[in-house]
């Protein structure tokens, strides 16, 4: 029996919808919960030999809220703690749109984090400037709001410089790294700060930002990610290395496709 043109078109449209809906359903039901532990070795310029092998834990973009449960965040905390990092960095966006109802729960989920050299946090564009940092401080986390702190690890100084999402001018960042230690890590929620870090010869940037890579389409790449220089993993600009984490939670739509959530363990070595 001959197939009508209308029937053929309906079949093609149905197949197209199914091809989109099936991955979307999988991304909603499963992929956004399938957290991975990423282990990466990061070569760092000017890293003193004594800091070779330093292990930094990184969790970012938890987005605790309606679609990201306590268990989603706790899973990342658990896998990171089993790795026994030397220090831990939290990369911002602990809730979505500054939702005050989840500020306390976001901090509660991160509370078990601890490391010999401390747990440090910065703020993302979804975090407010008071309630979220106060909740983290109550859990023993040091929040760096356009600030620098100096650690002494294995007899060597190590500077952590934390900037807020809204701090973008190179001159503002330069003021924070004046007279910095040779081993300096810039904690910046937005990976676009790689440009300023490279201009200032900062050797390492740790970042997050789920905005660019939550959905990665075959052949098309990450959705809405064209404005970001790095979507995930490592990149090098001049002598500045950056690592961008995929993050734990989701925003806008509660789906992850080809970009599973992650916590990361970064082992530093001299470049």
Buried (B, 14 or more C-beta within 10 A) or exposed (E): EEEEEEEEEEEEEEEEEEEEEEBBEBBBEEBBBEBEBBEBEBBBBBBBEEBEEBBBBBBBBBBBBEBBBEEBBBBBBBBBBEEEBBBBBBBBBBBBEBBEEBBBBBBBBBBEBEBEBBBBBBBBBBBBEEBBBEBBEEBEBBBBEBBBEEBEBBEBBBBBBBBBBEBBEEEBBEEBBEEBBBBBBBBBBBBBBBBBBBBBBBBBBBBBBBBBBBBBEEEEBBBEBEEBBBBBBBBBBEEBBBBBBBBBBBBBBBBBBBBBBBBBBBBBBEB
